[in-house]
Amino acid sequence: MPPPGRRLFLALALLLLLLLLLVPGLDALRTLGDGSSADAPDAAVELNASNFDSVLKESPLKFAVVEFFASWCPACRNYKPQYEKVAKLFNGPNAVHPGIILVARVDCAMKTNADLCGKFSVGRYPMLFWGPPHKFAFGRWDPKQDKDEIQLIDEWRTADHLLNYMNKRIGSSFGLDDEKYENEDTLPRNASDPEEIARAIYDVEEATAQAFEIIFQNKMIKSNTQVPLIKFLQLLVVHHPSKRCRRGSAEMLVNFDDLWPSDPISLSSQETTILQQVDASKYFHICGKEVPHGYWIFCRGSKKGTRGFSCGLWVLFHSLSVRVGDGESNLAFTAICEFIQIFFICDECRNHFHEMSSSVSVPFNKTRDLAMWLWRTHNKVNQRLMKEENTLGTGDPRFPKITWPPKQLCPSCYLSYSRESNGTENIEWDEDEVFQFLVRYYGRMIASSKEVTLSSSDDAASTYDVASSTNAVTVPVGAALAIAVASCAFGALACFWRTQQKNRKYLHQLHSLKKI
C-alpha cells in the first residue's frame, strides 16, 4: 500500500484530471471566436471597453484600423478571414511589416462594449475606421463631421480592397504576398519630424532589452564582469529615457546578488549548479514583460539586417550622454565604454570603439564634453562604415551612413561645407549649436514612454503588447470556480513536490524571483 504522502499526491492528481475533463466551461479557454484554436491566435488585436483607450493611447504606431463587428453576424464571420490576411501583415511576431499599423477589432455583441460602439456611431456590421491610434483613445466618431481625423473606411470588402485603401493613406505599396521588408522602401519617412523622433523611445527600449537578452543567453555575467554591469545598471536607473527601463534596471540591481552572488565560494555545489542552469531572462524584463517586441520603428531599416539593434544602442548612448549631470559625465563615459568592451559581442566593433575611447587622456568634467566626444566618435564610425558598405554593397540603400547631423536637420550647426571630387566632406562645425542640437534631439524630443495596463483595477495589472494578438473571453461562473479549484490543486501538488526536495529554502528564494 502506498505511503500517506503518495496517496495524497495521487488523490489530488485524480481530482485535477476530473476537473479538466468534466467542466464544459473550460472549453472557453481552449477555443476562441469561431472555432479558432488557441494554438493559432487571431492576428487582429481584440479590444474591449476595458482596454480600448489605454491600448490605443499608448500605441507606438502611427496608424490604426479598427473593425467594429458582432460575433453573431454571418457577414462578419465571413469577412474575418479577409481581415486576418491584412492583420497578419502588420501584427504579431511574424508580421511582414511590423511596427507600422495596428489592426484591431471590437465585438459589439458583448454588452460591456455597447457604450464603446455607441461612441463610434456603429449602426451596421461590420464598420471599419482609420486614424491615428491616440485619436481613437477617449474619442468618438460622428458621421456629420467630415474633417474628423478618424475616417470611416468604405473600401474594405476584400483583403485587397482594404490593403489598397491603407496604401493610399500612407503612400506605400504593400501587397498581400509581400516577404519581410519587401516594398518598405516606398514608405515615406521624415527624420526631422518631432513625432518620428519621439517614437525612438520604443527602439531604445527594444535595444536595451535585446542587449540584456544577449548577456543572459550567453551567460556573460561572471565574477570579473559583475562590477562593470552594475555600473551600467546604475547609470540606467537614473538616466535611461524610458521610465519602465529605469524601473526594471532598479529591480535588477536590488535582486542582483540573488542570482549572481558576490561570494560564490560560500555556495554549496548544488546551489552553484542551480545558479548555472538559471535563465535570468525569465526573471528579469528590464523594460517590461512585453519588450522586446521584435520590430523597430524609428530605427527600422529598409532591408533585413540593417539598422535596428545598433541604431537603437547609439540612440540610447547619445540620450544618456545628454542626460547626465556635469559631475557624472566621466563616470558615465567609463560605464558606457566598459559595457561595450565586455558585453557587445561584435568583436571588430568593440575593438574600434576601445581604440577611440583609449585615446581620451583628460577626464570629462562636463556633460558637454561627453556628449560632444560621443558625437565625434559616432561620426568617425559612420565614415569608416560608409567606405566599407559602399565597397561591399552591404549598406541600407534607403539609409546610407552619413555625417550627423545632416544640414537639413541642423543648418545652424554648419559654419561652412564643401565636398571634394572624391566625395570627402570638409565641414566647419559650430560646436555650440551642435551641442544644443544633441540636447534637443536626444533629450527633450525623445519622450519617456508609459506602461499600458489592461485594467486599472487589477493590482497585478499586466502590460499590453500591441504587436501580438489578445482575445477577450467571458468565462462562465462555473468554469471560473473550477479554474480556482484546479489552481488550488496545482498548488497542493507543487507544495507536496517541493517538500520532497533538498535545500528547499534556497529553491524558494529562486522561485520568489519569478514575481519580478
C-alpha positions as CSV (number, residue, x, y, z in Angstrom):
1,M,0.0,0.0,0.0
2,P,1.4,3.4,-0.9
3,P,2.6,5.7,1.9
4,P,0.2,8.5,3.1
5,G,2.1,11.2,1.2
6,R,1.9,9.2,-2.1
7,R,-1.8,8.6,-1.6
8,L,-2.4,12.4,-1.1
9,F,-0.5,13.1,-4.3
10,L,-2.5,10.5,-6.3
11,A,-5.8,11.8,-4.9
12,L,-5.0,15.4,-5.8
13,A,-3.8,14.4,-9.3
14,L,-7.1,12.5,-9.9
15,L,-9.2,15.5,-8.7
16,L,-7.4,17.8,-11.1
17,L,-7.9,15.4,-14.0
18,L,-11.6,15.1,-13.3
19,L,-12.0,18.9,-13.2
20,L,-10.3,19.2,-16.6
21,L,-12.5,16.6,-18.2
22,L,-15.9,17.3,-16.7
23,V,-16.2,21.1,-16.7
24,P,-17.6,22.3,-20.1
25,G,-16.9,25.9,-19.3
26,L,-13.2,25.3,-19.6
27,D,-13.7,24.9,-23.3
28,A,-13.9,28.7,-23.5
29,L,-10.2,28.8,-22.6
30,R,-9.3,26.4,-25.4
31,T,-11.4,27.8,-28.2
32,L,-11.9,31.5,-29.0
33,G,-14.1,33.0,-31.6
34,D,-15.5,30.9,-34.4
35,G,-13.7,27.6,-33.7
36,S,-10.2,29.1,-33.9
37,S,-7.6,27.2,-31.9
38,A,-5.6,28.7,-29.1
39,D,-2.6,27.3,-31.0
40,A,-3.3,29.8,-33.8
41,P,-4.5,33.0,-32.2
42,D,-6.0,35.8,-34.3
43,A,-3.6,38.4,-35.7
44,A,-6.1,41.2,-35.2
45,V,-5.8,42.6,-31.7
46,E,-9.0,42.1,-29.7
47,L,-10.1,45.2,-27.9
48,N,-12.9,45.8,-25.5
49,A,-14.3,48.6,-23.3
50,S,-11.7,48.0,-20.5
51,N,-8.6,48.2,-22.6
52,F,-9.6,50.2,-25.7
53,D,-8.5,53.6,-24.6
54,S,-5.3,52.5,-22.8
55,V,-4.0,50.3,-25.7
56,L,-4.7,52.9,-28.4
57,K,-3.5,55.8,-26.3
58,E,-0.1,54.2,-25.6
59,S,0.4,52.5,-29.0
60,P,3.8,53.5,-30.6
61,L,2.4,53.0,-34.1
62,K,1.3,55.9,-36.3
63,F,-1.8,54.4,-37.8
64,A,-4.6,52.0,-36.8
65,V,-7.5,50.2,-38.4
66,V,-10.3,49.2,-36.0
67,E,-13.2,47.0,-37.1
68,F,-16.5,47.1,-35.1
69,F,-18.3,43.8,-35.7
70,A,-20.8,41.4,-34.0
71,S,-19.9,37.8,-33.3
72,W,-23.4,36.7,-34.2
73,C,-23.3,38.4,-37.6
74,P,-22.8,36.0,-40.6
75,A,-21.3,38.7,-42.8
76,C,-18.8,39.5,-40.1
77,R,-17.8,35.8,-39.7
78,N,-17.4,35.6,-43.5
79,Y,-15.3,38.7,-43.6
80,K,-13.0,37.7,-40.7
81,P,-10.6,35.6,-43.0
82,Q,-10.2,38.7,-45.2
83,Y,-9.4,41.0,-42.3
84,E,-7.0,38.4,-40.8
85,K,-5.0,38.4,-44.1
86,V,-4.3,42.1,-43.6
87,A,-3.8,41.8,-39.9
88,K,-1.1,39.2,-40.4
89,L,0.9,41.6,-42.5
90,F,1.2,44.1,-39.6
91,N,0.5,42.4,-36.3
92,G,2.3,39.7,-34.4
93,P,5.9,38.4,-34.0
94,N,5.9,37.0,-37.6
95,A,4.4,40.1,-39.2
96,V,5.9,41.1,-42.6
97,H,5.6,44.8,-41.9
98,P,5.5,45.2,-38.1
99,G,5.6,48.5,-36.2
100,I,3.6,50.5,-38.8
101,I,-0.2,49.9,-38.4
102,L,-2.2,48.4,-35.6
103,V,-5.0,46.2,-36.8
104,A,-7.7,45.7,-34.2
105,R,-11.3,44.7,-33.7
106,V,-14.2,45.2,-31.2
107,D,-17.1,42.8,-30.7
108,C,-20.2,44.9,-30.3
109,A,-22.2,41.8,-29.4
110,M,-20.7,41.9,-26.0
111,K,-22.9,44.0,-23.6
112,T,-19.8,45.5,-22.0
113,N,-18.9,47.1,-25.3
114,A,-22.3,48.7,-26.0
115,D,-21.3,52.2,-24.9
116,L,-17.9,52.0,-26.8
117,C,-19.7,51.0,-30.0
118,G,-22.2,53.8,-29.5
119,K,-19.4,56.4,-29.2
120,F,-18.4,55.4,-32.8
121,S,-22.0,55.5,-34.1
122,V,-21.9,51.9,-35.1
123,G,-25.2,51.3,-36.9
124,R,-24.3,48.3,-39.1
125,Y,-21.8,45.4,-39.1
126,P,-19.0,45.4,-39.8
127,M,-17.8,49.0,-39.7
128,L,-14.1,49.8,-40.2
129,F,-12.3,53.0,-39.2
130,W,-8.9,54.5,-40.0
131,G,-6.9,57.0,-37.9
132,P,-4.0,57.7,-35.5
133,P,-4.3,55.3,-32.5
134,H,-4.2,58.2,-30.0
135,K,-7.2,59.8,-31.7
136,F,-9.3,56.6,-31.1
137,A,-8.5,56.7,-27.4
138,F,-11.1,58.6,-25.5
139,G,-12.5,59.7,-28.9
140,R,-15.7,59.2,-30.9
141,W,-16.8,59.3,-34.5
142,D,-19.7,61.4,-35.8
143,P,-20.9,60.8,-39.4
144,K,-21.7,64.5,-39.6
145,Q,-18.1,65.6,-39.1
146,D,-16.3,65.2,-42.4
147,K,-13.0,66.5,-41.3
148,D,-12.6,64.2,-38.3
149,E,-9.1,62.5,-38.1
150,I,-10.9,59.2,-37.6
151,Q,-12.2,58.2,-41.0
152,L,-14.9,55.6,-42.0
153,I,-13.4,53.1,-44.4
154,D,-15.6,52.4,-47.5
155,E,-13.1,50.1,-49.3
156,W,-12.9,47.1,-47.1
157,R,-14.9,44.2,-48.6
158,T,-11.9,42.1,-49.5
159,A,-8.4,42.0,-48.2
160,D,-7.1,43.5,-51.4
161,H,-9.6,46.4,-51.1
162,L,-8.7,47.2,-47.5
163,L,-4.9,47.0,-48.2
164,N,-5.3,49.3,-51.2
165,Y,-7.1,51.8,-49.0
166,M,-4.3,51.6,-46.4
167,N,-1.6,52.0,-49.1
168,K,-3.3,55.2,-50.4
169,R,-3.5,56.6,-46.9
170,I,0.2,56.2,-46.1
171,G,1.8,56.3,-49.6
172,S,3.0,52.7,-49.5
173,S,2.8,49.8,-52.0
174,F,2.3,46.8,-49.7
175,G,1.0,43.6,-51.1
176,L,-0.7,40.5,-49.5
177,D,2.1,38.3,-50.8
178,D,5.0,40.5,-49.5
179,E,8.0,38.9,-47.9
180,K,9.7,40.5,-44.9
181,Y,10.9,44.1,-45.7
182,E,9.5,43.9,-49.3
183,N,8.1,47.2,-50.6
184,E,9.2,49.1,-47.5
185,D,11.5,51.4,-49.5
186,T,8.3,53.2,-50.6
187,L,7.2,54.1,-47.1
188,P,7.5,57.8,-46.5
189,R,9.8,58.8,-43.6
190,N,11.0,62.1,-42.2
191,A,13.8,62.0,-39.7
192,S,13.1,65.7,-38.8
193,D,9.5,65.1,-37.8
194,P,9.2,65.6,-34.0
195,E,6.7,62.8,-33.8
196,E,9.1,60.4,-35.6
197,I,11.9,61.3,-33.2
198,A,9.8,60.9,-30.1
199,R,8.9,57.4,-31.2
200,A,12.6,56.5,-31.0
201,I,11.9,55.8,-27.3
202,Y,10.4,52.4,-28.3
203,D,13.6,51.5,-30.2
204,V,15.7,52.5,-27.2
205,E,13.6,50.1,-25.1
206,E,13.9,47.4,-27.7
207,A,17.7,47.8,-27.9
208,T,18.1,47.8,-24.1
209,A,16.0,44.6,-23.8
210,Q,17.9,42.8,-26.6
211,A,21.3,43.8,-25.1
212,F,20.4,42.2,-21.8
213,E,18.9,39.1,-23.6
214,I,22.3,38.6,-25.3
215,I,24.0,38.9,-21.9
216,F,21.7,36.4,-20.3
217,Q,21.7,33.9,-23.2
218,N,25.5,33.9,-23.4
219,K,25.9,33.7,-19.6
220,M,28.2,36.7,-19.7
221,I,27.7,37.7,-16.0
222,K,30.7,36.3,-14.2
223,S,32.8,37.4,-11.2
224,N,35.0,39.6,-13.3
225,T,32.1,41.2,-15.3
226,Q,29.7,42.0,-12.4
227,V,31.1,45.3,-11.4
228,P,31.0,46.9,-14.9
229,L,27.5,45.6,-15.4
230,I,26.4,47.1,-12.0
231,K,27.9,50.5,-13.0
232,F,26.0,50.4,-16.3
233,L,22.7,49.5,-14.5
234,Q,23.3,52.3,-12.0
235,L,23.6,54.7,-15.0
236,L,20.3,53.3,-16.5
237,V,18.4,53.6,-13.2
238,V,18.9,57.3,-13.1
239,H,19.2,58.4,-16.8
240,H,17.5,55.9,-19.1
241,P,15.0,57.9,-21.1
242,S,12.3,55.2,-20.5
243,K,10.6,55.1,-17.1
244,R,9.9,51.4,-17.3
245,C,13.5,50.7,-18.2
246,R,14.6,52.7,-15.2
247,R,12.3,50.7,-13.0
248,G,13.5,47.4,-14.5
249,S,17.1,48.3,-14.0
250,A,16.4,49.2,-10.4
251,E,14.7,45.8,-9.8
252,M,17.7,44.0,-11.4
253,L,20.1,45.8,-9.1
254,V,18.0,45.0,-6.0
255,N,18.0,41.3,-6.8
256,F,21.4,41.1,-8.4
257,D,23.1,39.2,-5.6
258,D,20.4,36.6,-5.5
259,L,21.3,35.2,-8.9
260,W,24.9,36.4,-9.1
261,P,26.3,36.2,-5.5
262,S,29.4,38.3,-4.8
263,D,30.7,35.4,-2.6
264,P,30.2,32.2,-4.7
265,I,32.7,30.3,-2.6
266,S,30.1,30.1,0.2
267,L,27.6,28.3,-2.0
268,S,27.2,24.5,-2.0
269,S,27.9,22.5,-5.2
270,Q,24.1,22.0,-5.7
271,E,23.4,25.7,-5.3
272,T,26.2,26.5,-7.8
273,T,24.8,24.0,-10.3
274,I,21.3,25.6,-9.9
275,L,22.7,29.1,-10.5
276,Q,24.5,27.9,-13.6
277,Q,21.2,26.5,-15.0
278,V,19.0,29.5,-14.3
279,D,17.8,31.5,-17.3
280,A,17.9,35.1,-15.9
281,S,15.8,36.3,-18.8
282,K,12.8,34.6,-17.3
283,Y,13.1,36.6,-14.1
284,F,14.2,40.0,-15.3
285,H,12.4,42.0,-18.0
286,I,14.4,45.2,-17.9
287,C,11.9,47.3,-19.9
288,G,8.8,45.3,-19.2
289,K,7.4,41.9,-20.0
290,E,6.2,42.9,-23.4
291,V,9.7,44.1,-24.6
292,P,11.3,43.2,-26.9
293,H,8.5,43.4,-29.4
294,G,10.7,42.0,-32.2
295,Y,10.4,45.1,-34.5
296,W,11.8,48.6,-34.9
297,I,10.1,51.9,-35.6
298,F,12.5,54.9,-35.8
299,C,15.5,52.5,-36.4
300,R,13.7,50.4,-39.0
301,G,15.9,49.5,-42.0
302,S,14.6,49.2,-45.5
303,K,16.1,45.7,-45.8
304,K,16.8,42.8,-43.5
305,G,19.9,43.1,-41.3
306,T,20.3,46.9,-41.5
307,R,20.0,49.5,-38.7
308,G,17.8,48.1,-35.9
309,F,19.8,47.0,-32.8
310,S,23.0,49.1,-33.5
311,C,20.8,52.2,-34.2
312,G,18.8,51.7,-31.0
313,L,22.0,51.4,-28.9
314,W,23.5,54.5,-30.4
315,V,20.3,56.5,-29.6
316,L,20.5,55.1,-26.1
317,F,24.1,56.2,-25.6
318,H,23.5,59.6,-27.1
319,S,20.5,60.0,-24.8
320,L,22.5,59.0,-21.7
321,S,25.3,61.4,-22.7
322,V,23.0,64.5,-22.7
323,R,21.0,63.5,-19.6
324,V,23.9,63.0,-17.1
325,G,25.0,65.9,-14.9
326,D,28.4,67.6,-15.1
327,G,29.7,65.7,-12.1
328,E,28.6,62.4,-13.6
329,S,30.0,62.7,-17.1
330,N,33.2,60.8,-16.6
331,L,31.5,58.0,-14.6
332,A,29.0,57.7,-17.5
333,F,31.8,57.6,-20.0
334,T,33.5,54.8,-18.1
335,A,30.3,52.8,-17.7
336,I,29.4,53.0,-21.4
337,C,32.9,52.1,-22.6
338,E,33.2,49.1,-20.2
339,F,29.7,47.9,-21.2
340,I,30.7,48.0,-24.9
341,Q,34.1,46.4,-24.3
342,I,32.7,43.5,-22.2
343,F,29.1,42.9,-23.4
344,F,29.0,44.0,-27.0
345,I,29.9,40.8,-28.8
346,C,30.7,42.2,-32.2
347,D,34.5,41.8,-31.9
348,E,35.6,44.3,-34.6
349,C,33.1,46.9,-33.4
350,R,34.2,46.9,-29.8
351,N,37.9,46.9,-30.7
352,H,37.4,50.0,-32.8
353,F,35.4,51.7,-30.0
354,H,38.1,50.7,-27.5
355,E,40.8,52.3,-29.6
356,M,38.8,55.6,-29.8
357,S,38.0,55.6,-26.1
358,S,41.6,54.7,-25.1
359,S,42.8,57.9,-26.8
360,V,40.9,60.0,-24.2
361,S,43.6,61.4,-21.9
362,V,41.7,64.0,-19.9
363,P,38.6,63.2,-17.7
364,F,35.3,64.6,-18.8
365,N,34.2,67.2,-16.4
366,K,31.1,68.5,-18.2
367,T,28.0,67.0,-19.8
368,R,29.0,68.8,-23.0
369,D,32.4,67.0,-23.0
370,L,30.9,63.6,-23.0
371,A,28.1,64.4,-25.5
372,M,30.5,66.0,-28.0
373,W,33.0,63.2,-27.7
374,L,30.3,60.6,-28.4
375,W,29.1,62.7,-31.4
376,R,32.6,62.8,-32.9
377,T,33.1,59.1,-32.2
378,H,29.8,58.2,-33.9
379,N,30.7,60.3,-37.0
380,K,34.1,58.5,-37.2
381,V,32.3,55.2,-37.1
382,N,29.9,56.3,-39.8
383,Q,32.8,57.5,-42.0
384,R,34.6,54.1,-41.7
385,L,31.4,52.1,-42.3
386,M,30.4,54.3,-45.2
387,K,33.5,53.3,-47.1
388,E,33.1,49.6,-46.3
389,E,29.4,49.5,-47.2
390,N,30.0,51.3,-50.4
391,T,32.7,48.8,-51.4
392,L,30.8,45.7,-50.3
393,G,27.3,46.8,-51.1
394,T,26.1,45.9,-47.7
395,G,24.5,49.2,-46.6
396,D,20.9,50.2,-46.4
397,P,20.0,51.9,-49.7
398,R,17.3,54.0,-48.0
399,F,19.5,55.0,-45.0
400,P,23.2,55.2,-46.1
401,K,25.7,56.2,-43.5
402,I,26.1,60.0,-43.3
403,T,27.8,62.7,-41.3
404,W,25.5,63.6,-38.4
405,P,23.5,65.8,-38.2
406,P,22.8,66.5,-41.8
407,K,22.4,70.1,-42.8
408,Q,18.6,69.8,-43.3
409,L,18.2,68.8,-39.7
410,C,20.5,71.4,-38.2
411,P,21.5,74.2,-40.7
412,S,22.8,76.3,-37.8
413,C,25.3,73.6,-36.9
414,Y,27.3,74.3,-40.2
415,L,29.6,77.2,-40.5
416,S,30.9,76.1,-43.9
417,Y,30.6,73.0,-46.0
418,S,32.3,71.7,-49.2
419,R,32.7,68.3,-50.9
420,E,35.7,67.3,-52.9
421,S,35.6,65.3,-56.2
422,N,36.4,62.1,-54.4
423,G,33.4,62.6,-52.0
424,T,35.4,63.8,-49.0
425,E,33.4,66.3,-46.9
426,N,35.0,69.4,-45.5
427,I,32.9,70.7,-42.6
428,E,33.5,73.6,-40.2
429,W,31.1,73.0,-37.3
430,D,29.6,75.5,-34.8
431,E,30.0,73.2,-31.9
432,D,27.8,75.3,-29.6
433,E,25.0,74.7,-32.0
434,V,25.8,71.0,-32.3
435,F,25.6,70.6,-28.6
436,Q,22.3,72.4,-28.4
437,F,21.0,70.1,-31.2
438,L,22.1,67.0,-29.4
439,V,20.4,68.1,-26.2
440,R,17.2,68.9,-28.0
441,Y,17.2,65.8,-30.3
442,Y,18.3,63.1,-27.9
443,G,17.0,64.7,-24.7
444,R,13.8,66.7,-25.0
445,M,12.4,65.2,-28.2
446,I,12.6,61.6,-27.0
447,A,9.6,61.3,-24.7
448,S,9.5,58.8,-21.9
449,S,7.0,56.0,-22.5
450,K,4.4,54.8,-20.1
451,E,3.2,51.4,-19.3
452,V,-0.1,50.3,-20.8
453,T,-2.3,48.4,-18.3
454,L,-5.2,46.2,-19.3
455,S,-7.2,47.0,-16.2
456,S,-6.7,49.8,-13.7
457,S,-8.5,47.9,-11.0
458,D,-6.1,44.9,-11.2
459,D,-3.4,45.2,-8.6
460,A,-1.2,42.9,-10.7
461,A,-2.0,44.6,-14.0
462,S,-0.2,43.2,-16.9
463,T,1.3,45.3,-19.7
464,Y,-0.1,45.1,-23.2
465,D,1.9,44.2,-26.3
466,V,0.5,46.0,-29.4
467,A,2.4,43.6,-31.7
468,S,0.6,40.5,-30.6
469,S,-3.0,39.4,-30.6
470,T,-5.0,39.1,-27.4
471,N,-8.5,37.7,-27.2
472,A,-11.1,38.7,-24.5
473,V,-13.4,35.9,-23.4
474,T,-16.3,35.8,-20.9
475,V,-15.7,32.8,-18.7
476,P,-18.8,31.3,-17.0
477,V,-19.1,31.4,-13.3
478,G,-18.9,27.6,-13.0
479,A,-15.8,27.5,-15.2
480,A,-14.2,30.3,-13.1
481,L,-14.9,28.3,-9.9
482,A,-13.4,25.2,-11.5
483,I,-10.3,27.1,-12.5
484,A,-9.9,28.3,-9.0
485,V,-10.2,24.8,-7.5
486,A,-7.8,23.5,-10.2
487,S,-5.4,26.2,-9.3
488,C,-5.5,25.1,-5.6
489,A,-5.0,21.5,-6.7
490,F,-2.0,22.6,-8.7
491,G,-0.7,24.5,-5.7
492,A,-1.1,21.5,-3.4
493,L,0.7,19.2,-5.9
494,A,3.5,21.7,-6.2
495,C,3.7,22.1,-2.4
496,F,3.9,18.3,-2.0
497,W,6.7,18.0,-4.6
498,R,8.7,20.8,-3.0
499,T,8.6,19.2,0.4
500,Q,10.5,16.2,-1.1
501,Q,13.4,18.3,-2.4
502,K,16.6,19.2,-0.6
503,N,17.7,22.7,0.0
504,R,14.1,24.0,-0.3
505,K,15.0,27.3,1.4
506,Y,17.4,28.2,-1.4
507,L,15.0,27.0,-4.1
508,H,12.2,29.1,-2.5
509,Q,14.4,32.2,-2.9
510,L,14.9,31.5,-6.6
511,H,11.1,30.8,-7.0
512,S,10.3,34.1,-5.5
513,L,12.2,35.9,-8.2
514,K,9.6,34.8,-10.7
515,K,7.3,37.5,-9.3
516,I,9.7,40.3,-10.5
